[in-house]
Amino acid sequence: MPKTTAPRVPLPSRPTIADVAQAAGVSTGTVSRVINGHSTVALATRQRVQEVMAGLGYVPDPAARHLSWRTGQTLGLSLDPGDPQLHPYQVLFRRALEAQTAPQGVQLLDLRADLSVLAHLPSAVLVMHAIDGDPRLEFLPRAGVPAVLIGHHPDFSWVAPDDEAGGASAAQHLLAAGHRELAYLGHGPSQVAQDRQRGFVRAAQAAGARVQVLASDFTVLGGYRAMRRAWEGGVHFTGLFAQSDESAAGACAALEDLGVAVPAEVSVVGFDGLPELPIRLRLTTVAQDIARIADTALTLVQEALAGQPPRGQFIPVHLLPGATVAPPPGGNP
């Protein structure tokens, strides 16, 4: 994936179908079915959506009336070969997709192999964790298959959590607790890791804090190994932001094994908002709205299948306080 940072997409001045869906507490697919007069929507839901549309002053785009799945269409979920298919985030994201695709008869296909060797390609593909020079981004347009990225890119439709803002939020939370010796766990080639690092480092350095950057992948084991290696190598700090909840859990376990108390000696913040983690404390984390990301991704897929021009959208994230952040040893916020 090119390193050019995609421009921030400001909220449009007029309400969108996504705004209606969020205000009504339904999916964009449901709003689309209400717009198109489908009888499959419950009366109470239909009335609620129509009331929200009227309250927001939403006027359906004529093109939106044609955004619906056709019989026999399939959707591929393309993972990088190194991505674990049963990673908790992947499981939650796939579950959110299936909640909308299954009722409409759309088959969701897991794609792990080189796409160019597949005998049959799906109707459209969701591309996960693309990196610089990713061959999937060259192959799919040549093959005439619409692609939507989970991440950002200037030439494709895309949706992504606001990773930079999330990294900045993690830094601000640690700074507010009094920390000035910070570390980022997760330096690597992925766009997600780079965006979260950029937001964290900028916010921390703007406040005069010192930041050390540690390489790691997104897994519990990767976080454990990276944290233990760094601490035993003399890399010390009082506040840590990990690129994922799983790597944060691994870091907490490594610190505990080293006799370093969390949060009394080192505070830890993760990213994702996973509901379950293998640690005894409730992790402070930057939570992303997985259901809304999935919902937006499916809307973008339908737009791409309908031949509409590509667009992108950042989905807001929010800090979810837990029990892993405290003032630094001997200091007060």
Rosetta silent file (secondary structure, phi, psi, omega in degrees, C-alpha in Angstrom):
SEQUENCE: MPKTTAPRVPLPSRPTIADVAQAAGVSTGTVSRVINGHSTVALATRQRVQEVMAGLGYVPDPAARHLSWRTGQTLGLSLDPGDPQLHPYQVLFRRALEAQTAPQGVQLLDLRADLSVLAHLPSAVLVMHAIDGDPRLEFLPRAGVPAVLIGHHPDFSWVAPDDEAGGASAAQHLLAAGHRELAYLGHGPSQVAQDRQRGFVRAAQAAGARVQVLASDFTVLGGYRAMRRAWEGGVHFTGLFAQSDESAAGACAALEDLGVAVPAEVSVVGFDGLPELPIRLRLTTVAQDIARIADTALTLVQEALAGQPPRGQFIPVHLLPGATVAPPPGGNP
SCORE:     score description
SCORE:     0.000 S_00000001
   1 L     0.000  133.211  179.880    0.000    0.000    0.000 S_00000001
   2 L   -58.830  150.220 -176.475    1.375    3.422   -0.897 S_00000001
   3 L   -81.323   -5.648  179.745    2.610    5.410    2.063 S_00000001
   4 L   -61.613  124.299 -178.976    0.635    8.478    1.013 S_00000001
   5 L   -75.122  127.567 -179.843   -1.707    9.239    3.881 S_00000001
   6 L   -66.183  141.981 -179.590   -5.298    9.409    2.740 S_00000001
   7 L   -66.165  146.750  175.837   -6.949   12.790    3.342 S_00000001
   8 L   -63.357  140.930 -178.599   -9.354   13.043    6.222 S_00000001
   9 L  -102.666  107.631 -178.839  -12.909   12.803    5.057 S_00000001
  10 L   -68.823  151.614  175.844  -15.048   15.528    6.675 S_00000001
  11 L   -61.859  132.904 -179.817  -18.634   14.721    7.554 S_00000001
  12 L   -65.142  155.502 -177.734  -20.862   15.788    4.655 S_00000001
  13 L   -70.904  -28.347  177.907  -23.140   18.777    5.171 S_00000001
  14 L  -105.034  149.715 -176.691  -26.196   16.711    4.341 S_00000001
  15 L   -65.025  149.029  179.936  -27.071   13.474    6.176 S_00000001
  16 L  -110.273  171.598  177.528  -26.042   10.166    4.627 S_00000001
  17 H   -61.578  -31.798  177.401  -27.555    6.710    4.699 S_00000001
  18 H   -67.968  -36.936  177.205  -24.932    5.817    7.326 S_00000001
  19 H   -63.449  -42.137  178.427  -26.121    8.710    9.525 S_00000001
  20 H   -62.617  -45.336 -178.460  -29.692    7.428    9.284 S_00000001
  21 H   -61.107  -43.482 -178.696  -28.601    3.890   10.130 S_00000001
  22 H   -66.009  -43.477 -178.444  -26.633    5.007   13.182 S_00000001
  23 H   -67.653  -31.913 -178.925  -29.426    7.223   14.503 S_00000001
  24 H   -88.364  -11.161 -179.513  -32.028    4.498   13.992 S_00000001
  25 L    73.221   32.398  178.976  -29.842    1.757   15.444 S_00000001
  26 L  -131.041  177.961  177.925  -29.999   -0.424   12.322 S_00000001
  27 L   -84.257  162.097  175.851  -27.684   -1.372    9.458 S_00000001
  28 H   -65.838  -28.731  176.533  -27.359    0.594    6.246 S_00000001
  29 H   -62.180  -40.304  177.921  -28.754   -2.483    4.500 S_00000001
  30 H   -65.028  -43.615  177.792  -31.954   -2.138    6.519 S_00000001
  31 H   -60.140  -42.426  179.401  -32.195    1.561    5.642 S_00000001
  32 H   -60.876  -40.125 -179.828  -31.680    0.665    1.978 S_00000001
  33 H   -68.262  -34.578  175.582  -34.468   -1.921    2.172 S_00000001
  34 H   -65.089  -45.451  179.841  -36.791    0.671    3.723 S_00000001
  35 H   -58.335  -39.845 -175.996  -35.896    3.140    0.952 S_00000001
  36 L   -87.472    0.579  174.870  -36.592    0.485   -1.681 S_00000001
  37 L    75.440   25.724  179.650  -39.880   -0.578   -0.083 S_00000001
  38 L   -67.467  137.766 -178.389  -38.889   -4.162    0.744 S_00000001
  39 L   -79.929   -4.998 -176.865  -41.603   -6.010    2.667 S_00000001
  40 L   -78.450   -8.845 -179.237  -39.022   -7.943    4.715 S_00000001
  41 L   -87.903  129.756  179.347  -38.513   -5.031    7.151 S_00000001
  42 L   -58.786  147.046 -175.344  -40.649   -5.176   10.312 S_00000001
  43 H   -58.307  -44.515 -178.684  -43.270   -2.444   10.531 S_00000001
  44 H   -62.844  -39.657  178.910  -41.866   -0.957   13.764 S_00000001
  45 H   -67.088  -42.748  179.557  -38.366   -0.837   12.278 S_00000001
  46 H   -60.066  -44.164 -179.249  -39.652    0.694    9.056 S_00000001
  47 H   -65.436  -40.140  179.393  -41.491    3.411   10.965 S_00000001
  48 H   -63.414  -44.221  179.750  -38.444    4.173   13.142 S_00000001
  49 H   -63.357  -42.772 -179.645  -36.196    4.507   10.086 S_00000001
  50 H   -65.313  -37.015  177.234  -38.721    6.728    8.318 S_00000001
  51 H   -65.165  -40.851  178.807  -39.023    8.945   11.407 S_00000001
  52 H   -65.758  -42.318  178.761  -35.239    9.305   11.587 S_00000001
  53 H   -59.154  -42.554  179.848  -35.047   10.101    7.874 S_00000001
  54 H   -68.118  -41.615 -179.081  -37.654   12.816    8.324 S_00000001
  55 H   -65.125  -35.727 -179.689  -35.982   14.184   11.454 S_00000001
  56 H   -85.446  -11.845 -175.853  -32.571   14.391    9.785 S_00000001
  57 L    73.009   31.446 -177.299  -33.971   15.756    6.548 S_00000001
  58 L   -77.328  128.847  174.939  -32.481   12.807    4.659 S_00000001
  59 L  -115.075  116.677 -176.570  -33.317   12.653    0.948 S_00000001
  60 L   -59.081  135.786  172.078  -32.358    9.308   -0.650 S_00000001
  61 L   -70.026  131.351  179.171  -29.819    9.440   -3.433 S_00000001
  62 H   -52.214  -33.809 -179.593  -31.461    7.900   -6.509 S_00000001
  63 H   -67.090  -29.235 -177.842  -28.418    5.640   -6.842 S_00000001
  64 H   -66.491  -22.366 -179.646  -28.993    4.325   -3.322 S_00000001
  65 H   -69.457  -13.999 -178.494  -32.284    2.825   -4.449 S_00000001
  66 H  -106.994    6.746  179.967  -30.330    0.349   -6.533 S_00000001
  67 L   -86.126   93.483  176.727  -27.890   -0.737   -3.814 S_00000001
  68 L  -152.638  154.046 -179.900  -28.925   -4.296   -3.101 S_00000001
  69 L   -74.487  142.511  176.138  -27.364   -7.712   -3.415 S_00000001
  70 L   -97.941  153.472 -179.399  -28.234   -9.766   -6.462 S_00000001
  71 L   -57.076  130.438  176.437  -28.969  -13.467   -6.342 S_00000001
  72 L    89.459   -4.463  179.257  -25.796  -15.551   -6.475 S_00000001
  73 L   -72.093  146.200 -179.875  -23.380  -12.760   -5.609 S_00000001
  74 E  -126.516  155.176 -179.582  -20.449  -13.684   -3.360 S_00000001
  75 E  -127.942  122.997  178.713  -18.108  -11.626   -1.215 S_00000001
  76 E   -91.613  141.995  174.472  -14.496  -12.590   -0.592 S_00000001
  77 E  -113.379  102.090 -173.103  -12.655  -11.736    2.620 S_00000001
  78 E   -94.025  114.506  177.089   -8.979  -11.607    1.658 S_00000001
  79 L   -99.956  149.908  171.990   -6.504  -11.996    4.495 S_00000001
  80 L   -64.693  144.262 -178.356   -2.763  -11.564    4.240 S_00000001
  81 L   -52.898  -26.915 -178.620   -1.088  -15.024    4.303 S_00000001
  82 L   -88.378   -4.593 -178.445    0.400  -14.198    7.696 S_00000001
  83 L   -78.913  127.098  175.906   -2.908  -13.171    9.303 S_00000001
  84 L   -71.037  126.097 -175.618   -4.327  -15.742   11.755 S_00000001
  85 L   -65.854  -29.234 -179.025   -7.869  -16.547   10.631 S_00000001
  86 L   -99.028   19.606  172.031   -9.047  -17.104   14.210 S_00000001
  87 L   -57.512  135.040 -176.593   -7.588  -13.852   15.542 S_00000001
  88 H   -50.749  -40.343  179.425  -10.282  -12.435   17.878 S_00000001
  89 H   -63.908  -43.407 -179.576  -10.667   -9.289   15.794 S_00000001
  90 H   -61.510  -40.448  179.749  -11.098  -11.323   12.598 S_00000001
  91 H   -62.763  -46.161 -179.770  -13.729  -13.493   14.272 S_00000001
  92 H   -65.599  -39.559 -179.690  -15.709  -10.461   15.480 S_00000001
  93 H   -66.915  -43.554  179.674  -15.417   -8.713   12.106 S_00000001
  94 H   -64.588  -39.271  178.824  -16.535  -11.797   10.189 S_00000001
  95 H   -62.931  -39.653  179.168  -19.450  -12.282   12.577 S_00000001
  96 H   -66.934  -37.446  176.174  -20.515   -8.663   11.986 S_00000001
  97 H   -65.305  -48.002 -176.381  -20.352   -9.181    8.216 S_00000001
  98 H   -64.292  -27.954  178.567  -22.317  -12.448    8.321 S_00000001
  99 H   -60.406  -25.088  179.188  -25.043  -10.841   10.408 S_00000001
 100 H  -104.458  -36.041 -177.037  -25.907   -8.844    7.284 S_00000001
 101 H   -76.621  -38.463 -176.256  -24.815  -11.061    4.393 S_00000001
 102 H   -60.556  -47.482  179.780  -26.350  -14.338    5.582 S_00000001
 103 H   -61.935  -20.852 -179.059  -29.979  -13.113    5.744 S_00000001
 104 H   -98.113    5.243  176.903  -29.607  -11.827    2.182 S_00000001
 105 L    74.911   19.674  179.585  -28.199  -15.085    0.861 S_00000001
 106 L   -92.682  123.600 -178.987  -24.751  -13.661    0.113 S_00000001
 107 E   -81.216  129.097  178.079  -21.973  -16.209    0.574 S_00000001
 108 E   -99.191  122.139 -174.252  -18.901  -14.948    2.443 S_00000001
 109 E  -111.210  130.414  174.139  -15.696  -16.622    1.229 S_00000001
 110 E   -83.553  125.245 -177.753  -12.386  -16.765    3.107 S_00000001
 111 E  -116.576  109.304  179.531   -9.505  -16.129    0.696 S_00000001
 112 L  -110.315  -24.449 -175.545   -6.060  -17.092    1.951 S_00000001
 113 L   -81.790  171.581  172.592   -4.342  -18.185   -1.259 S_00000001
 114 L   -58.942  119.740 -175.032   -2.796  -16.083   -4.025 S_00000001
 115 H   -60.444  -29.219 -175.862   -5.890  -14.598   -5.680 S_00000001
 116 H   -69.881  -14.670 -179.099   -4.384  -14.963   -9.147 S_00000001
 117 H   -98.032   -2.433 -178.823   -4.452  -18.773   -8.908 S_00000001
 118 L   -73.805  136.306  179.568   -8.135  -19.057   -8.027 S_00000001
 119 L   -70.416  -35.070 -179.659  -10.301  -20.677  -10.686 S_00000001
 120 L  -132.950  129.446  179.427  -13.313  -18.556   -9.722 S_00000001
 121 L   -98.258  149.539  177.694  -13.244  -15.115   -8.172 S_00000001
 122 L   -71.085  172.913 -178.897  -16.031  -13.705   -5.974 S_00000001
 123 L   -65.850  -33.195  178.983  -18.256  -10.825   -7.058 S_00000001
 124 E  -155.486  163.188 -176.489  -16.283   -8.427   -4.844 S_00000001
 125 E  -134.442  134.077  167.964  -13.464   -8.620   -2.299 S_00000001
 126 E   -93.685  122.194 -176.088  -12.807   -7.028    1.077 S_00000001
 127 E  -101.391  121.008 -179.630   -9.028   -6.658    1.409 S_00000001
 128 E  -101.692  140.485  169.665   -7.594   -6.876    4.923 S_00000001
 129 L    53.490   48.238  174.557   -4.168   -5.598    6.048 S_00000001
 130 L   -70.770  148.282  179.389   -2.785   -4.498    2.699 S_00000001
 131 L  -126.494  176.792  178.501    0.824   -3.272    2.761 S_00000001
 132 L   -53.228  130.149  177.311    3.130   -1.369    0.407 S_00000001
 133 L    70.551   20.893 -177.618    3.216   -3.078   -2.990 S_00000001
 134 L   -60.745  121.922 -177.148    0.474   -5.547   -2.047 S_00000001
 135 H   -63.943  -22.070  179.691   -0.142   -7.726   -5.150 S_00000001
 136 H   -64.546  -32.817 -177.707   -3.858   -7.960   -4.359 S_00000001
 137 H   -76.569  -16.343  174.729   -4.267   -4.249   -5.112 S_00000001
 138 H   -91.555  -37.686 -174.563   -2.752   -4.731   -8.545 S_00000001
 139 H   -72.875  -46.882 -171.902   -4.518   -7.988   -9.420 S_00000001
 140 H   -61.110  -44.326  176.369   -8.145   -7.226   -8.503 S_00000001
 141 H   -62.171  -38.633  178.396   -8.587   -4.139  -10.756 S_00000001
 142 H   -63.391  -34.820 -178.822   -7.004   -6.049  -13.659 S_00000001
 143 H   -82.579   -4.832  178.809   -9.416   -8.918  -13.045 S_00000001
 144 L    75.218   24.020 -179.157  -12.367   -6.534  -12.983 S_00000001
 145 L  -104.686  119.952  178.438  -13.323   -7.430   -9.406 S_00000001
 146 L   -59.424  137.277 -179.652  -14.448   -4.535   -7.173 S_00000001
 147 E  -127.616  139.101  174.135  -12.297   -4.248   -4.048 S_00000001
 148 E  -123.930  131.695 -176.734  -12.908   -2.432   -0.776 S_00000001
 149 E   -96.160  141.528  165.174  -10.072   -2.008    1.704 S_00000001
 150 E   -94.023   94.416 -166.720  -10.194   -2.238    5.468 S_00000001
 151 L   143.049 -177.945  179.844   -7.585    0.495    5.719 S_00000001
 152 L  -120.921  149.596 -175.883   -7.163    3.631    3.626 S_00000001
 153 L  -161.766  136.855 -175.972   -5.955    4.108    0.069 S_00000001
 154 L   -70.203  -18.174 -173.104   -6.338    6.982   -2.445 S_00000001
 155 L  -108.783    0.219 -177.244   -7.383    4.741   -5.364 S_00000001
 156 L  -130.215  161.639  166.916   -9.907    2.375   -3.746 S_00000001
 157 E   -70.931  142.695 -175.805  -13.048    2.505   -1.673 S_00000001
 158 E  -155.813  157.647  171.582  -12.054    2.004    1.934 S_00000001
 159 E  -141.629  141.682 -177.468  -13.155    2.125    5.539 S_00000001
 160 E  -152.908  146.815  168.744  -10.889    2.260    8.571 S_00000001
 161 E   -64.050  153.551 -179.586  -11.019    2.995   12.269 S_00000001
 162 L   -78.605   78.478 -172.921   -9.471    6.384   12.996 S_00000001
 163 H   -63.464  -39.475  178.804   -6.192    4.816   14.085 S_00000001
 164 H   -62.616  -46.725  178.563   -4.232    8.069   14.285 S_00000001
 165 H   -62.755  -35.859  178.104   -6.839    9.679   16.510 S_00000001
 166 H   -65.024  -41.340  176.673   -6.887    6.501   18.597 S_00000001
 167 H   -63.207  -40.573  178.374   -3.129    6.622   19.086 S_00000001
 168 H   -65.119  -38.024  179.180   -3.370   10.267   20.113 S_00000001
 169 H   -63.842  -39.747  177.644   -6.156    9.401   22.555 S_00000001
 170 H   -62.853  -43.449  179.264   -3.970    6.721   24.169 S_00000001
 171 H   -63.005  -44.384 -178.515   -1.122    9.235   24.560 S_00000001
 172 H   -63.402  -35.962  179.118   -3.409   11.866   26.043 S_00000001
 173 H   -67.129  -42.964  178.249   -4.787    9.369   28.572 S_00000001
 174 H   -68.569  -39.273  178.368   -1.299    8.385   29.728 S_00000001
 175 H   -63.199  -41.019 -179.375   -0.173   12.011   29.790 S_00000001
 176 H   -64.808  -26.370  177.637   -3.187   12.980   31.904 S_00000001
 177 L   -80.480   -7.511  177.372   -2.165   10.299   34.402 S_00000001
 178 L   106.767    3.837 -175.870    1.235   11.989   34.708 S_00000001
 179 L   -80.662  137.477  176.128    3.404    9.808   32.469 S_00000001
 180 L  -130.509   -7.970  174.221    6.272   11.367   30.515 S_00000001
 181 E  -109.379  100.369 -170.450    8.399    8.247   29.825 S_00000001
 182 E  -118.302  163.715  175.740    6.388    6.395   27.205 S_00000001
 183 E  -145.178  147.794  174.097    6.754    3.536   24.744 S_00000001
 184 E  -112.257  125.513  179.675    4.858    2.313   21.681 S_00000001
 185 E  -106.626  109.644  178.687    4.713   -1.451   21.174 S_00000001
 186 E   146.856   11.418  179.584    3.947   -2.413   17.590 S_00000001
 187 E   -57.528  130.325 -178.977    6.344   -0.831   15.106 S_00000001
 188 L  -175.953 -174.899 -173.003    5.988   -2.723   11.826 S_00000001
 189 L   -80.384  -15.104 -173.911    5.055   -2.603    8.128 S_00000001
 190 L   -72.478  147.800  178.889    1.266   -2.602    8.455 S_00000001
 191 H   -61.379  -39.749  179.394   -0.672    0.581    7.822 S_00000001
 192 H   -57.605  -51.118 -178.725   -2.612    0.040   11.051 S_00000001
 193 H   -61.714  -40.782 -178.081    0.567   -0.126   13.141 S_00000001
 194 H   -68.348  -40.284  179.606    2.063    2.908   11.428 S_00000001
 195 H   -66.681  -43.427  179.981   -1.050    5.054   11.838 S_00000001
 196 H   -65.613  -39.373  177.308   -1.429    4.184   15.519 S_00000001
 197 H   -64.021  -44.385 -177.481    2.264    4.858   16.093 S_00000001
 198 H   -60.183  -47.723 -179.075    2.086    8.198   14.262 S_00000001
 199 H   -63.884  -40.485 -179.099   -0.867    9.434   16.310 S_00000001
 200 H   -67.400  -49.580 -175.902    0.655    8.302   19.607 S_00000001
 201 H   -64.794  -43.048 -179.550    4.145    9.678   19.008 S_00000001
 202 H   -60.606  -47.200 -177.847    2.945   13.052   17.721 S_00000001
 203 H   -65.973  -40.253 -178.734    0.638   13.631   20.690 S_00000001
 204 H   -67.850  -45.782 -178.212    3.238   12.483   23.209 S_00000001
 205 H   -68.884  -31.221  177.842    6.078   14.520   21.747 S_00000001
 206 H   -64.463  -25.348  179.398    3.862   17.601   21.454 S_00000001
 207 L   -94.167    4.001  178.345    3.446   17.404   25.235 S_00000001
 208 L    84.445   12.887  179.072    7.194   17.065   25.788 S_00000001
 209 L   -83.322  155.766  175.607    7.142   13.364   26.632 S_00000001
 210 E   -95.890  134.304 -176.970    9.898   10.944   25.609 S_00000001
 211 E  -125.392  128.874  172.504    8.766    8.026   23.433 S_00000001
 212 E  -107.905  142.792 -175.027   10.585    4.786   22.672 S_00000001
 213 E  -114.749  128.348 -176.717    9.337    2.583   19.821 S_00000001
 214 E  -119.416  134.776  178.319    9.411   -1.216   19.996 S_00000001
 215 E   -75.596  141.519  176.624    8.813   -3.638   17.127 S_00000001
 216 L  -170.216  158.976  171.168    6.107   -6.259   17.580 S_00000001
 217 L   -93.448 -166.091 -173.191    3.280   -8.032   15.778 S_00000001
 218 L   -91.282   -1.029 -170.139   -0.388   -8.040   16.864 S_00000001
 219 L   -91.737  164.639  175.900   -0.354  -11.313   18.841 S_00000001
 220 H   -61.583  -47.522 -178.826   -0.159  -12.144   22.549 S_00000001
 221 H   -64.049  -41.070  178.776    3.053  -14.103   22.030 S_00000001
 222 H   -63.181  -41.763  178.012    4.594  -11.346   19.926 S_00000001
 223 H   -65.144  -40.144  179.028    3.755   -8.745   22.558 S_00000001
 224 H   -62.261  -50.004 -177.079    5.153  -10.940   25.326 S_00000001
 225 H   -63.752  -44.827 -178.106    8.448  -11.590   23.552 S_00000001
 226 H   -64.668  -41.003 -178.815    8.951   -7.978   22.462 S_00000001
 227 H   -67.803  -44.610 -178.912    8.171   -6.612   25.925 S_00000001
 228 H   -65.236  -43.214  179.655   10.400   -9.068   27.738 S_00000001
 229 H   -61.453  -43.593 -178.677   13.281   -8.566   25.318 S_00000001
 230 H   -66.928  -47.841 -176.244   13.066   -4.776   25.606 S_00000001
 231 H   -64.787  -42.880  178.915   12.764   -4.633   29.401 S_00000001
 232 H   -68.857  -21.022  176.975   15.593   -7.106   29.981 S_00000001
 233 L   -87.197    5.368  176.376   17.652   -5.064   27.509 S_00000001
 234 L    92.824    8.212  177.656   17.312   -1.956   29.650 S_00000001
 235 L   -87.999  104.710 -175.515   14.481   -0.234   27.783 S_00000001
 236 L  -120.956  155.213 -176.641   12.325    1.112   30.620 S_00000001
 237 L  -167.023  173.430  178.778    9.345    3.487   30.778 S_00000001
 238 L  -113.527  -15.557 -179.946    6.227    4.071   32.879 S_00000001
 239 E  -132.867  130.413 -176.786    3.522    4.218   30.197 S_00000001
 240 E  -125.545  134.293  170.782    2.997    1.783   27.298 S_00000001
 241 E  -116.003  120.174  179.511    0.644    1.900   24.319 S_00000001
 242 E  -101.628  145.154 -174.815    0.349   -1.380   22.404 S_00000001
 243 L   -67.256  -15.564  178.615   -0.958   -1.519   18.836 S_00000001
 244 L  -148.392  159.548  177.085   -3.532   -4.206   19.770 S_00000001
 245 H   -62.586  -37.702 -178.528   -5.280   -5.574   22.828 S_00000001
 246 H   -66.273  -43.893  178.148   -3.614   -8.932   22.310 S_00000001
 247 H   -67.006  -31.882  175.401   -0.097   -7.491   22.210 S_00000001
 248 H   -64.906  -40.644  177.705   -1.002   -5.415   25.281 S_00000001
 249 H   -62.867  -41.182  176.941   -2.065   -8.611   27.073 S_00000001
 250 H   -63.233  -40.255  178.812    1.256  -10.207   26.150 S_00000001
 251 H   -64.700  -41.549  177.796    3.135   -7.169   27.433 S_00000001
 252 H   -60.870  -41.805  179.907    1.230   -7.285   30.740 S_00000001
 253 H   -65.407  -40.749  179.823    2.119  -10.963   31.146 S_00000001
 254 H   -64.413  -44.325  179.392    5.804  -10.295   30.399 S_00000001
 255 H   -62.767  -40.989  178.428    5.957   -7.461   32.914 S_00000001
 256 H   -62.003  -43.121  179.143    4.286   -9.625   35.547 S_00000001
 257 H   -64.361  -28.304  179.716    6.811  -12.430   34.937 S_00000001
 258 L   -87.214    0.785  179.517    9.600   -9.873   35.340 S_00000001
 259 L    80.764   18.575  179.343    8.195   -8.697   38.652 S_00000001
 260 L  -100.929  120.002 -174.014    7.021   -5.343   37.258 S_00000001
 261 L   -80.134  134.381  173.112    3.558   -4.410   38.553 S_00000001
 262 L  -110.785  123.034    6.760    0.820   -3.200   36.202 S_00000001
 263 L  -101.349    7.483 -174.079   -0.321   -0.457   36.676 S_00000001
 264 L   -58.936  -37.029 -179.019    1.653    0.483   39.818 S_00000001
 265 L  -108.750  -35.400  177.252    4.979    0.575   37.938 S_00000001
 266 L  -135.888  126.191  174.652    3.965    0.522   34.271 S_00000001
 267 E   -90.702  146.025 -175.269    0.603    1.596   32.848 S_00000001
 268 E  -132.700  133.574  175.091   -0.656   -0.155   29.712 S_00000001
 269 E  -124.548  135.015  177.370   -3.168    0.872   27.026 S_00000001
 270 E  -107.287 -167.184  178.734   -4.262   -1.402   24.173 S_00000001
 271 E  -149.150  126.865  172.229   -6.270   -0.928   20.990 S_00000001
 272 E   144.705  -45.661 -175.333   -9.355   -2.791   19.690 S_00000001
 273 L    81.074   36.372  179.392  -11.802   -3.118   22.585 S_00000001
 274 L   -66.047  143.110 -176.516  -11.889   -6.931   22.547 S_00000001
 275 L   -74.312  -22.371 -177.529  -14.444   -8.395   24.971 S_00000001
 276 L  -137.522  136.206  177.902  -12.125  -11.109   26.345 S_00000001
 277 L  -143.058  151.016 -176.998   -8.395  -11.167   27.064 S_00000001
 278 L   -84.235   49.741  176.745   -6.125  -13.616   28.945 S_00000001
 279 L  -134.170  157.942 -174.239   -5.147  -11.190   31.738 S_00000001
 280 L   -79.191  -25.795 -179.133   -6.510  -10.676   35.239 S_00000001
 281 L   -95.267  150.008  174.612   -7.017   -6.897   34.954 S_00000001
 282 L   -76.808  119.765 -173.264   -9.535   -5.147   32.735 S_00000001
 283 L   -72.985  133.923  167.343   -7.427   -3.517   30.045 S_00000001
 284 E   -74.487  129.655 -172.136   -7.632    0.194   29.316 S_00000001
 285 E  -148.898  161.694  170.334   -8.042    0.305   25.553 S_00000001
 286 E   -95.990  111.835 -173.989   -8.989    2.338   22.510 S_00000001
 287 E   -91.193  136.804  174.339  -12.175    0.649   21.296 S_00000001
 288 E  -108.200  155.119 -177.559  -13.203    0.534   17.682 S_00000001
 289 L   -91.013   86.823 -174.789  -16.745    0.065   16.386 S_00000001
 290 H   -63.075  -40.191 -179.062  -16.356   -3.236   14.557 S_00000001
 291 H   -62.637  -40.959 -179.702  -20.051   -3.499   13.679 S_00000001
 292 H   -70.792  -35.373  176.331  -20.059   -0.049   12.076 S_00000001
 293 H   -62.046  -45.277  179.396  -16.857   -0.781   10.156 S_00000001
 294 H   -63.404  -43.656 -179.724  -18.438   -3.967    8.770 S_00000001
 295 H   -60.913  -46.157  179.494  -21.672   -2.163    7.945 S_00000001
 296 H   -65.356  -40.043  178.835  -19.832    0.628    6.112 S_00000001
 297 H   -59.097  -42.671 -179.380  -17.642   -1.890    4.273 S_00000001
 298 H   -68.200  -36.267  175.085  -20.719   -3.691    2.929 S_00000001
 299 H   -62.581  -43.202  179.100  -22.267   -0.396    1.802 S_00000001
 300 H   -65.101  -36.303  176.617  -19.045    0.449   -0.048 S_00000001
 301 H   -62.498  -45.722  179.385  -19.039   -2.993   -1.672 S_00000001
 302 H   -62.918  -38.835  176.944  -22.580   -2.459   -2.931 S_00000001
 303 H   -63.358  -42.529 -179.965  -21.611    0.972   -4.252 S_00000001
 304 H   -64.513  -41.587  178.296  -18.610   -0.526   -6.040 S_00000001
 305 H   -64.499  -28.630  179.197  -20.740   -3.278   -7.574 S_00000001
 306 L   -84.449   -0.034  177.276  -23.146   -0.578   -8.786 S_00000001
 307 L    83.518   15.307  179.097  -20.269    1.238  -10.517 S_00000001
 308 L   -77.319  154.025 -178.161  -20.181    4.238   -8.198 S_00000001
 309 L   -65.870  152.908 -178.614  -16.861    6.108   -7.758 S_00000001
 310 L   -68.492  149.444  174.677  -14.609    5.101   -4.840 S_00000001
 311 L  -150.391  166.498 -179.095  -14.783    6.904   -1.529 S_00000001
 312 E  -134.032  160.826 -179.291  -13.428    6.393    1.962 S_00000001
 313 E  -150.540  128.407  170.909  -14.550    6.859    5.533 S_00000001
 314 E   -86.730  135.781  177.536  -12.813    6.922    8.912 S_00000001
 315 E  -101.854  127.176 -177.682  -14.889    5.443   11.739 S_00000001
 316 L   -60.112  150.595  174.763  -14.448    7.158   15.134 S_00000001
 317 E  -120.462  168.335  178.480  -12.859    5.285   18.038 S_00000001
 318 E  -147.371  148.615  179.446  -13.077    5.988   21.765 S_00000001
 319 E   -78.274  132.195 -179.118  -10.977    5.377   24.832 S_00000001
 320 E  -115.048  100.306 -176.967  -12.434    2.759   27.185 S_00000001
 321 L   -62.231  142.359  176.824  -10.930    3.150   30.675 S_00000001
 322 L  -132.165 -142.031 -176.947   -9.969   -0.015   32.519 S_00000001
 323 L  -117.256   20.949 -175.646   -7.720   -0.981   35.407 S_00000001
 324 L  -112.798   13.913  176.214   -4.299   -0.843   33.738 S_00000001
 325 L  -127.199  131.088  177.537   -3.519    2.889   33.975 S_00000001
 326 L  -148.133  166.633  175.519   -2.402    4.711   37.135 S_00000001
 327 L   -59.162  151.715  179.880   -0.069    7.605   37.929 S_00000001
 328 L   -65.646  159.206  179.458    3.633    6.783   37.497 S_00000001
 329 L   -55.415  127.118  177.984    5.648    5.667   40.547 S_00000001
 330 L    74.672    7.809 -177.981    6.268    8.679   42.801 S_00000001
 331 L  -127.660  163.796  177.831    4.277   11.017   40.578 S_00000001
 332 L  -130.434  148.975  178.852    0.849   12.561   40.394 S_00000001
 333 L   -65.817    0.000    0.000   -1.168   13.715   37.378 S_00000001
